[in-house]
Amino acid sequence: MKASVEQVEHQFAFSERRACLLLTVPVSSYRYQPRHSDEALRERLVALAREKPRYGYQRLHVLLRRDGGGGEPQAGASGVSRGRAGVAP
């Protein structure tokens, strides 16, 4: 998404707003900066999902909490879906 907006900006000399409008991308989404990184949590979650491929996000969340970490279940689920790191279906 960001790469497309930047390409339109540079190739056609459009402003950021006009490029976002052309590509129907909200400017707020284009400018979004994450506040913190969940990379360590995501790696642990993917490792658990590979170890136990039949478990769903709620059960993986319980395992993460037992290990002494883990956020809310929805955060864990988004980590798996974003990563798609070769976890068997």
Secondary structure, DSSP 4 states (H G I P E B T S, - for coil): -HHHHHHHHHHHT--HHHHHHHTT--HHHHH---SS--HHHHHHHHHHHHHSTT--HHHHHHHHHHTT----HHHHHHHHHHH--S---
